[in-house]
């Protein structure tokens, strides 16, 4: 008996592992794995030691415990792409966990309980049906991967990785088997607890944005209990929630301690102020509209040119510091923020929210979510109709539980609407956030649907509606798989062409280790990296003159290796410090912003081209007239 259970358990694990491994192998053959944005590349550079010369966990994006752990791995063996492996492990590991749970649910739906008078032939037939159910569910999961998630599994971004872990935690928790003890319930949900805590450390803001869905999953499962406020019920759910909250608190406490030094505290204030200005009030640093207001705040016209969102080379000026950015952020929040017509913004956000929910802008994510809402509603009404004869004998609470799907869908729609309005009214809705929200919502809906179907032991012979919904889902995912593959191919072609310049710059700088190179931000910010591209993790003797690590303690450590204290002084006074800028940016923006800045410091300069890098980039030396 025990041997049979263990074999079944590990059989599901082995089967799912084979399916996951095959998907990884096919993806690896067809595509390269990339860090999606330069944010992930910068984080990798910091933790691997490329940025400052020594692996460090202070990457400003993940919480320090996770960053320090990855940095430690790089210290032990810098040749292994630990950060990329970690992100891949998180995403494909989640794929694996969901597959294992689906197989277990297929078993529970098909295989009859022993001791119920079931013959050996019936048991064998049920086992074959269970295997068929496993294969169907794993096939659907594979179609979901290729038809919906493929771009995010090939071009990996830590925000989306966080959401995938949050979605998996929800699915794993909600599909926990019923009728188990409190201790078994808590042990069974340790994967969910770990996933939420790691996701919180990876991308705190994204995890908090998805946390209402996690709470809904807990609420929905809790109301299914026979006694809602029984001690065992409270222990089960309180222990899981308590472990999550304690883990989040300890993670934040360790992060706070790691950034408690005065220099890091100051830089965090600088970082937060910069985020406020550029992410939520970009109009302040765009064009001439607020030039006079910035001048009153003590920001000169030359500094405004450096801070302009189309320039962003603010690292050139040492006077652009925390105090200046905080004045700008306060002005933006209290003046620009209060001047906004929030009623009009709300009205516009509602219209935009409704439009994108039912139109193709977010396809296939919004389509899958809409399908899931309809499928849950259809399954709920079908099951209620099947058991209608029993309602007269049911207690009121059991009736409420049977019709729970209705209020659950309404509550979920209300919560997701509130979250969407929050991001739309703030004007922060990039696909890495919107797709993440769709994935988490879909995970909860699909978990509800699958448990509803399993509760009727897959007896759907007379339920053509659900069969039709299943066929529709397969057609949707199969159709979108072709689009996803085409999208990824086009994206990888673009990346390879764009990255050609970065490879040339990186090779050029590493060939001239005696020099240090400052890069124009918009000449190099669009580059990305292959995760498994054999990138050199040695110290890089170049850096952009702006960005979210500029002016940080690590930035100062990086420059100190070349005895550089000030970018403006080194570019002018040091013979081995140069500027790299693309020919396109040099033609479009010229060097007036640079010359004007030095003139504001009382120094006349010329910008002299000294070398070419590939076909599109040049190296310049700034010299005093």
N, C-alpha and C positions, 0 to 999 in steps of 0.2 A: 504493500500500500504506500508506504513512505517512499520506497524506491521509485514507484510509478509516478508519484507527485514530483519528486526531484527530477526525474527524467523529463517530465512534461515541462517543468519550469525551465530547465537548461535547454531543452529542445527549442522553446520559444526564443530564448536568448541567442542561440546559435543561428536559427532561421533568420531572425531580424538582423544579426550581425552580417550574415551573408548578403542580405538585400542591401544593407547600408554600404558594405564594402564594394558591391557591384556598382552602385550609384556613384561612389567616390571614384572608382576606377574609370568609369565611362566619362565622368566630368573631367578627370585629369587627362584623359586621352584627347577629349574634344576641345578643352579650354585651358587657359592658364588661370591660376588663382591670384587675384589682385587685392591689395588694400584699396578700398573704394575711393577714399579721399586723402588729401595730404594731411588731414588731422591724424589718421591712423599711422601714416608714415612717420610723422613727427613723434608720435608716442613711441613707436618702435625704435626710432633713432635715440630717443632719450633713455629708454630702458635697456637698449643694447650697448650704449656707450658711444654710438656714432656722433651724437650731438656734443657732449661735453668731454668725451675721452674716457669716461668711466660709467658703467651701467648705474642708473639711478632710478628710484621709484617716484621721484617728484615730477610727474608728467602733467599735473594740473587737471587731468580729465578723469582718470580712474581714481578711486580712493587709494591712499598710500599703501595699505597692506597688500593689495593685489599688485600694484606697481612694483613694490619692493620684492615680492615673491618672483615675479617675472624677471626683474633685474638680477636677482640672485641666480636664476637659471642661466642668464647670459654670462654672469661672472664665472660660472662653473664650466660652461662650454659656449663660447661666443659664436661658433660656426653654425649652430642650430637656430633656425628662425622661431624662437620660443613664442613670441607674441602672436605670430600668424598661426602657429600650431595650436595655441590656446584658443583663439577665436574659432578655428576649424573644429577643434574638439568640442567646444561649447555648442556649435550649431549642429554638427553631425551627431554629437552625443545626444542632443535633444531629439533628433530624428530617430535615433536608436531607442530611447526611452519610450517615446510614443508608440513605436512599432511593437515593443515588448508588451506594453499595456494593451494594445489592440489585439494581439495574439491571445493574451490571457482572457480578454473579454469574449473572444470568439469561443474559447474553450468553455467558459462558464455558460454561454448561451446555448451551446450544442450538446455538450457531454452531460448525460444524465447523472444524477447523484447516485452513488452506490447504495445498495441496500434497499432500493425501491422496486425490486422485482424485475429488474431489467435483464434480459437474456444476453448471452455473449454476442449473438449476432446483432442485436440492437445496439449494444455498446460499440461494436466494431463499425457499424454504419454511422453512429454518432461521431466516432473518431474521425471517419473520413469526411463527414460534413464539417467538423471543426477545422480540419486541415484546409478544406476548401475555403472556409470562412477566413482563416488566417491569410491565405494567399490573396483573397479578394481585398481584404483590408490593407495588406501591405502594398498591393498594386495601386489602390486608391491613394495611399500615402505617397507612393512614388510619383503618381500623376500630380499630386498636389505639389510635390517638390519641384518637378520639372515645369509644370504649368503655371505655378503661382510664384514660388520662392526662388527659382533658378538664378535670376540676376543678383540676389542678395547672398546666395550661397557661393557664387563665383567671384563677385566683387564684394568683399566683406567689409562691413562698417560696424564699429563697435556699438553704436546706438541700436542698430537692428539686431545685433547679437544679443544685447540685453533684452530686447523685446521677445526674441525667440525663446530665451530662457524663462522669461515671465510667462509666456504662453504655455510652455511645456509644464511649468510648475502648476498652472491652473488646470491643465488637462489631466495631469497625473493625480493631483489632489481630488478633483471632482469625480474621477473614475475609480477612486479607492473602493475596494469591495465592501459590501454592506455586511452587517451582522458579525463584526469582529470586535474584540475587546479594545478598551482604550489604549492599552499598551501596544497591541498590534496595529492599531490605527496610527499612533504616533510614529512607530518604527517604519511602517509602510510609507509614511509621508516625509521621511528624512530627505529623500531626493528633492522633493518640492521645497523644503526649507533651505537646503543647500543652494538650489538654483536661484531662489529669491535673494539670498544673501550675496552670492557671487554677482548676480545681475546688479544689485544695489552698489556693489563696489566697482563694477565695470562702468556703469553709466547711471549715476544716482538720479538725475532728473528724469530719465526715461522710465526707470523703475517706479518712481513716485507717480508718474503720469499714468502708469498702468495699474497702480496699486488698488484703485477702486474696483477694477475687474477681479482682482485677487480676493478682495473682501466680499464681492458678490458671490464668487464661487463658494466661499466659506458659508455665507448666509444660506445659499440654495441647498447645500448639503445638510446644513444643520437643521433646517425645518423638516427634513425627511426623517429625522430621528423620532422614535416612538414617544419619548419623553423629552421635550425640548429643553427643559431646565433641570433635568436630572443631573446628579453629580457626575456620572460617567460621561454624559454628553458634554458638560462644561469642561471636564478634564481633557477630553479628546481634542476639542477645538481650541480651548484655552492654551493647551500645551504647544500645539502647532503654531498658533499666532504668537505666543510668548517667545518661542525660540526664534521666530523670524524677527520680532521687534528687538530682542536682546542682541541678536546678530547684527542687525542694522545699527543699533546704538553703539556696540563695541567697535564696529567698523568706522563709524563717524568719529568716535573718541580717539581711536588710533590715528586717524587721518588728521584730526585737529592737533594732536601732539606732534605729529611729524612736520606740520607747517607752523609750529609755535614760535620759531625763531623770528626775530624782528624783521629781518630781510624778507622772509617768506610771507609774513603777515602783511607787510607793505605791498609786496607784489600781488598778493591776493586781492587787496583793495584795488590796486591798479587793474588787475584782470577783470574784476567784477564791474568796475566803472567802464572799462573799454567794451565789455559785453553789452552793458546797458545802452551805450551810445550807438555802437555799430549794429547790434542785432535788433534793437527796438526803436531807435530814433535815428536811422541813417540819414534822414533829411538834414540833420544838424551839420553833417560833414559832407554834404553834397552841394556843389555849386556855390552861388553867392548869396542865397536867400538869408542866411543867418550870419553873414560875415561880420556885420556891425555888432551883433550880440556877442559873438565870440571875441571880438576885439575888447569889448567891455569886460569880458571874463579874463582878460590878460593873455589871449591867444593871438599872436601876431599874424599878419597875412602870410608870412613865409611858413609859419607853423601850421596854419590852416591848409596851405598847399600840401604839406607833408601828411597831415591828418585826413585829407580829402579821401573819400572812399575809393576814388579812382586812382589814387597814388599809393597811400598806405605805408610809405617809407618813413614812418615817424621815429624809427630807431636812430635816424641820423642826428636828431636833436636831443641832447641830454636834458634840456629844460622841459621837455614833454614828459612829465613825471606823474606820480600818483595824485598829487594835489591838483594839477591841471585837469586830469581826466575826471576826478571826482567833482570838480566845479562844473565841468561840462555835463556829467551825468545828472547832477542835481538840477541844473538848469533844464535839461531835457525832460526829466521826470516831473518837475513842478511847474514848468512853463509850457512846454510843448504838450506834455501829457494832459494837463488840465485844460488846455485850449482845444483839445480834440472834441468833436461832436460824437460822444459815445453812443448816443441814441441812433445816429445815422450809421455809425460803425456796426452797432448791434444789428440793425435792420439789414445792412449789406451782408453781414456775416451769416445771418439766417438764410438769406436768399442763396448765397454761395454754398452754404452747407447743404441745403436741399438739392441744389443743382448737382453738386458733385456726388451726392449720395446715389442719385438715380441715373447719372450720365457716365460717359466713358472716360472721363479724365483719370479716374483711379482704377480703371479696369486692369486686371480681372479681380482685384481685391474687393472692391465694393460689390461686384456681381456675386462673388462667392459668399460674402456676408449676407446679402439680400436673400440668396438661395437658402442659406442656413436658417434665417428667420422664418421663411415660408415652410421649410422642411420641419422645423421644430413644431410650428403651429399645426401643420398637417398631421404629424405623428401624434401630437397631443390629442387632437380631436378624434383621431382614429382609435386610440387606446381608450379614451373616455367612452366612445360609442360601444366598444367591445365589452366594457365592464359596466355598462349602464345598469344592467339588471342587479348588480351587487350594491348599487348606491343606497338602496333603501335600508339595507342592513348595516351600512357603514356608519361609524361615528362621524360627527361633524368634522373633526380634525382630519380624518382620513380622506374625506371628500375634498377638503381644502388642499391636501397633499396631491390628490389625483389631478386636480385642476391647477396645480401650481405653475405649470408651464405658461399659463396666460399672464399671471401677474409677474412672473419672472421675465418674460419677454418685454412687457411694458416697462418694468424697472430697469432692465438692461438698456433699452432704447433711450430712456430718460438720462441714465448715467452717461452713456456714450455721447449723447447730444450735448450734455454739459461740458464734457471734456473737449469735444470738437469746437464748441463755441469759444472755449478758453483759448485754444491755440489759434483759431481764426481771428479772433478779436485782437490778439497780440501780434498778428501778422507773421507768425512763425509756424509755417506748415510745409517744410521741405518733405520730400518723399520718405526720407529716413525716419521721419516722425509719423507721417500719415500711414505709410505702409505698416509700420510697427503697430499702430493702434488697430488697424484692420486685422493683423495676424493674431493679436491677443484676443480681440472680440470673437474672431472665428474659432479660436481654440475653445473658448467657453461654450459657444453655441454648438459646436460639433461634439463636445463632451456631453452636453445635455442630450443631444439627438441620439448618440450612440448608446447611452445608458437607457434611454427610453425604448429603443429598439431591442436591446438585450433583455429588458425587463419582460418582454412578451416572448422570449426564447426564440426569436427570429421566425415566428409563425406568421409570415406575411403573404400567405398564398392568395388570400382574397383582398389584399390591399394593393390594388393596382396603382393607387396614388403614390405610395412610397416607392414602388418599383420604378414608376415614371420619374420621380424626383431623383432616384439614384442614377438612372440612365442619363438624365439631363446633366447631372453633376459630372459624370464621366465625359460627356460630350464637351462641356464647358472647359474642363481641365485639359482634355486632349487637344481641343482647338487652341487654347491659349499656350500650350506647350510649344507649338510651332512658332508662335509669335515671340515667346520667351527666348527660344533658341536663336531666332533671327536677331532679336534685340541684343543678346549677349555677344553674338558674333560681330555685329556692327560696333558695339561698344569696345570690344577687344581690339578691333582694327584701329579705331580712333585712339585708344590708349597707346597702342604700340607706336603709332605715328607721332603722337604728342610726346611720348617718353623718349623718342630718339634724341631730342635736344638735351634732356636731362642726363641720359647716359653719356653724351659727349661732354657736358659740363662736369659731371662727376669724374670722368676719366681725366679730363684736362687738369682739374684742380689737384687730383691725387698724383699727377705727374709733376706738379709744381708745389711740392710740400713746403718749400721755403717761403711761399707766399700765403696770404689770407685773402679771401674774396668775399666781398659783400654783394648780394644779389638784389636786383630790383624785384620787388614783391610780385608784381603782375607778370613779370617775364618768366617766373619759375613756379608760381603757386599752383598751376593746373596739373603738374606732374603727379603720377602715382607710381607705385612699385609693385612688382611681382612678389608674392609672399615666398615662393620657393624659387626665386631667380638667382640664387647664389650671390646675393648682395654682400659686398665687403662691409663688415661691421666695425672696421677701424675708424678712428677719429676723422671727421670730415672737416677740412680746412675752408669751409664756406658756410654762410648763413644769410637768410633773407633779412632785409633792413626793416622788417615789421613782422607782425604775427603775434600769436598768443604766448610765445615764450620770450619775446623780445623784452629786455630790461629785467629779466628774472635773475635770481642768483646763479642758475645754471648757465644763462646767457653770459653773465660776467665771467664765470669759470671758463667757458668756452673761449672767450676772447683773450683771457689771461694767458693762455698757452702761447699766444703770439705777443704777449706783453701789451695788449690793447686795452686801454681804459675807456676811451671815447671813440666812437665810430667816426665822428666828424674830424677829429684830430688825426686819427690813424690814416684815413683816406687822403688827407692833405699832407701830413708830415712824414709818414712812414713809406719808405721806398718799396716795401714788399706787400702793400695793401692795395687792392684794386676793386673796381666795380664791374660787375657783369650785368649786361642788359641786352634784351633782344633787339634786333634791328627794327622790328615792328614797333615796339614801345618807344625806341629812340626816335623814330620817325613821327609817331603820333603825338607824343608828349614832349619831345625834345629834352633839353637839359636846363630849361629856364628855371624850374623849381629848385634845381640843385645850385645853380649859379646865384639865384636870388637869395637862397638861404645863406650861403657863405658871404655874400655881400652884406646881409643883415648882421653878420658877425664882424664886419669891418675888413673882410678879406676878398679881394678880387681873384677869381680862379678861371682856369680854362680846363676843358674836358678833352683829353687826348686819347684817341683809340690806339692801343698798343698791340692787340692781337685779335685773331678771330677764333671762335669755337664752332666748328662745323659750318653749316650754311647760314644759320639764322641768329647767331649770338656773337657779341663782341666784348672784348675786355678793354676797360678804360682806366686811365690814370688821371687823377685830379691834381693839377699843379697850380701853384700860386703864380699870378701874373708878375 
